[in-house]
């Protein structure tokens, strides 16, 4: 999809949903998956909107605020969502699939995929590390 078309689509999605994260996710659900994946990794959305789309989880305010300030385009390379003790949960999207990785800051320790991956990463840290 052309850059300008993607910009128009993003404007339409945000206009239809206002600032409601749930509504943004619902509108994104209606878009063709190929086009939606382009939009989810563009600079037209923020990382929190992408995170919420995949996981439908409301993060604590300070975590949410950090992701709101991060462009969605950074999600393709991976962004740190949360630190638990000495470990980090990294969120990324590959081929339209969300991944949550557990890292010690130097190495990836575990990787989980799919809609439950963020919860699985948190559980892994709490139970194994």
N, C-alpha and C positions, 0 to 999 in steps of 0.2 A: 504494500500500500504506500502511496506517495506520502511524503512528510506532511504536506499541507492537508491532505485528506485525514491523516491520523490526528492532526491538530484539531480539525473540525469535529471529528468523532469524540475526542477527549473533552472538548468544550461541551458537546451535547450530553455526554455521560455525566459530567459534573453539574451541568445546568439541571438535568432531570433529577439529580439526587441531592443537591444542596451539599451540606456538610455532613450528611448522615452516612457513616461508614457502611452500615447494613444496606442502605439503598444503593450506594455505589456498587457493592458486590452483586446485588440483585440485577442491576442494569448490566454489569459486565457479564453476568451469566447468560444474557440474551444475545450476546455478540458472537459471531462466527469464531470458533476457537483459534483459527490461524490469525485472524485480525486481532482478536483479543490478546493473544500472546505477544504480538508486536506492541500493542498498547501497554501491556503489563511491564514491558522492559524498556519503555520509552522515558523521555524526560517530561512527559505530559502528566504523569501521575507521580505520587510519592511512594516511598518504600512501605509506609504503613498501609496505604490503600492496597498494595499488592499483598502484603502480609495478611491483612484482614480478608481479602478475597479468598486466599487459599485456606486459611485456618479458621476463620470466623471466631477469632479470639480477641477480646479487648485487653490490651496490655495495660500495665500500670502507667500512670501519667508520664513519668520521666522517660520510660522506655518508648512510649508512643510518641512523645514530643521529638525525640531524637530521630525516629524513623520518619516522622512527618517532614523533617528538614533534609532528609536524604532522598535524592531523586531515584525513581524506580529503575532507571538505567543501571544503577550500582548493584542491583539485586542479581544481575547476571554473573557478576564476579564474586558475589557473596558479601554480606554485611553482618556485623556482629549485632545481635538483637539483645543479648543479655549475658551478664557475667554472674555465675553462681560459684562462690568460693574462688578457686583458682582456674575455673573452667569457663569457656565461652560457648554460647550457642550461636552458630553462624547460619543465616538463612540465605538460600539461593534458589534460583529457578533454572532448570535445565530442560529444554524441549517441552516446556509447558508443565513440568512436574516440579512441585516444591520439594526442597531438601532442607533438612535441619541437621547440621553437623556439630559434633562436640569436639572442641579443641582445647588443648592446654596452653594455647598461645604460640606454640611452635609446630605442633603436629595435630593432624586430625585423628581423633581416637575412635569415633564412631560416626556413621552417617545413616540417616533414616530418610525414607522417601514417602511421599503421599500426604494426604490430608491430616493424618495423625502424627506426622513426623516431628513437629515442634513439641507436642506433648511427650512423645517417645524420648526425645533428646533430654527433656527436663527430668523425666523419670529415670533415665539411664544415669544421669549425674547423681541424682538423689540416692539411687540404690547401689551404684557400683563404684563411685569415686569419693 
